[in-house]
Amino acid sequence: MLPDVSFPSVHSGWSAVTGSQLIAGDLLPNIDGWREMLVDHVLPMVMWVIAAILVNRFINWASGRVTARIDAQFAHSDSLVRTEAAKHQHALIQVISWVAIATVYLVASYNVVHALGVPITALVAPATVVGAAVGFGAQRVVQDLLAGFFLITEKQYGFGDVVDLTLTANARASGTVEDVTLRVTKLRNADGEMITVPNGQIISATNLSKDWARAVIDIPVPKSVDISRVNELLHRVGQRAFADPLMSTLLLDEPTLMGVESIDVDHVNLRMVARTLPGKQFEVGRNLRERIVRALATAGITVNAQAHDGGDPTGSGTGPIPTTGERR
């Protein structure tokens, strides 16, 4: 049988007894000063630290579950083919979790300081001086945070987008976006390298996979060939590509022959364009180049060696088609 325990009424003028004081009163020896210090300072501080760690883990778990549900919609397709809403939601969840974790630790730190008995009002003057010094020295961090805020709210790019970033000092960074926070953007380039770019250093961002994309193929042919005959061949190539079951899933409409793009000394450049799913312009461009090379070779038409790198972040390029013996 447990002994009956009676608590004094609040109306009797005694102070209310907290749960931590009850636990400490039963478990800790009544040593002068020690019990009061443990009850009023150490125990609340430990409880706040443990609570902050648990809430942090819960936020990470919840954000992971939400992003996993978004990614599950694209488990059987390329990560580049995502809706703009899904990309924005993925980036927004990461930012919200980051802000929530920072808020939790800020609140926990305040309560730990309060539990230690440090008067908060006495810290106002030193905190003002320290804040001014940190603000002056951390201008880059503030610039990164503001740039990241507008980058995400304006939906300039999101998780899974292929981007080409122009940075300060005429530097460039290209690749697939793998993470976007308020402070940094992380890209994976064609070599598999992870590039971390502070958002404040981004001058302009070219999104190569927003809504839809376009594959551009330039075909250099000798001046001596019949341009009308070549146009017919290329038109049939576009029709067959759009009728192909695999290519039809990547193309939004039939590839279009734009005609003569430019005239050089010994050859004429013809241009074909194809509207594709976001991020699929490089795969479609490679397939169309292969089809064009085979069609022209079958017709006995030689293609000039004008291949060059078109600056494709995935490593495929968008320049004129390569001739036999060249590798891209």
ZIZIKA-V971741 format. One record per backbone hydrogen bond with DSSP energy under -1.0 kcal/mol. NH is the residue of the N-H (numbers start at 0). CO is the residue of the C=O. If there is no record, write none. Layout:
# ZIZIKA-V971741
nh=NH co=CO
nh=NH co=CO
This chain:
# ZIZIKA-V971741
nh=11 co=8
nh=12 co=9
nh=21 co=17
nh=22 co=18
nh=23 co=19
nh=24 co=20
nh=25 co=21
nh=26 co=22
nh=27 co=23
nh=30 co=28
nh=34 co=30
nh=36 co=32
nh=37 co=33
nh=38 co=34
nh=39 co=35
nh=40 co=36
nh=41 co=36
nh=42 co=37
nh=44 co=40
nh=45 co=41
nh=46 co=42
nh=47 co=43
nh=48 co=44
nh=49 co=45
nh=50 co=46
nh=51 co=47
nh=52 co=48
nh=53 co=49
nh=54 co=50
nh=55 co=51
nh=56 co=52
nh=57 co=53
nh=58 co=54
nh=59 co=55
nh=60 co=56
nh=61 co=57
nh=62 co=58
nh=63 co=59
nh=64 co=60
nh=65 co=61
nh=66 co=62
nh=67 co=63
nh=68 co=64
nh=69 co=65
nh=70 co=66
nh=71 co=67
nh=73 co=70
nh=74 co=71
nh=76 co=73
nh=80 co=77
nh=81 co=79
nh=86 co=82
nh=87 co=83
nh=88 co=84
nh=89 co=85
nh=90 co=86
nh=91 co=87
nh=92 co=88
nh=93 co=89
nh=94 co=90
nh=95 co=91
nh=96 co=92
nh=97 co=93
nh=98 co=94
nh=99 co=95
nh=100 co=96
nh=101 co=97
nh=102 co=98
nh=103 co=99
nh=104 co=100
nh=105 co=101
nh=106 co=102
nh=107 co=103
nh=108 co=104
nh=109 co=105
nh=110 co=106
nh=111 co=107
nh=112 co=108
nh=113 co=109
nh=114 co=110
nh=115 co=111
nh=116 co=113
nh=117 co=112
nh=122 co=119
nh=123 co=120
nh=126 co=122
nh=127 co=123
nh=128 co=124
nh=129 co=125
nh=130 co=126
nh=131 co=127
nh=132 co=128
nh=133 co=129
nh=134 co=130
nh=135 co=131
nh=136 co=132
nh=137 co=133
nh=141 co=137
nh=142 co=138
nh=143 co=139
nh=144 co=140
nh=145 co=141
nh=146 co=142
nh=147 co=143
nh=148 co=144
nh=149 co=145
nh=150 co=146
nh=151 co=147
nh=152 co=148
nh=153 co=149
nh=154 co=151
nh=155 co=150
nh=159 co=176
nh=160 co=157
nh=162 co=174
nh=163 co=205
nh=164 co=172
nh=165 co=203
nh=166 co=170
nh=167 co=200
nh=170 co=167
nh=172 co=164
nh=174 co=162
nh=175 co=187
nh=176 co=160
nh=177 co=185
nh=178 co=185
nh=180 co=183
nh=184 co=196
nh=185 co=178
nh=186 co=194
nh=187 co=175
nh=188 co=192
nh=191 co=188
nh=194 co=186
nh=196 co=184
nh=198 co=182
nh=200 co=197
nh=201 co=198
nh=202 co=165
nh=203 co=165
nh=205 co=163
nh=207 co=161
nh=211 co=209
nh=212 co=275
nh=214 co=273
nh=216 co=271
nh=218 co=269
nh=220 co=267
nh=222 co=265
nh=224 co=221
nh=229 co=225
nh=230 co=226
nh=231 co=227
nh=232 co=228
nh=233 co=229
nh=234 co=230
nh=235 co=231
nh=236 co=232
nh=237 co=233
nh=238 co=234
nh=239 co=235
nh=240 co=236
nh=241 co=237
nh=242 co=238
nh=247 co=243
nh=249 co=246
nh=250 co=246
nh=251 co=274
nh=255 co=272
nh=257 co=270
nh=260 co=268
nh=261 co=268
nh=263 co=266
nh=267 co=220
nh=268 co=261
nh=269 co=218
nh=270 co=258
nh=271 co=216
nh=272 co=255
nh=273 co=214
nh=275 co=212
nh=276 co=249
nh=279 co=276
nh=283 co=279
nh=284 co=280
nh=285 co=281
nh=286 co=282
nh=287 co=283
nh=288 co=284
nh=289 co=285
nh=290 co=286
nh=291 co=287
nh=292 co=288
nh=293 co=289
nh=294 co=290
nh=295 co=291
nh=296 co=292
nh=297 co=293
nh=298 co=294
nh=299 co=296
nh=300 co=295
nh=303 co=219
nh=305 co=303
nh=314 co=311
nh=320 co=217
nh=325 co=322
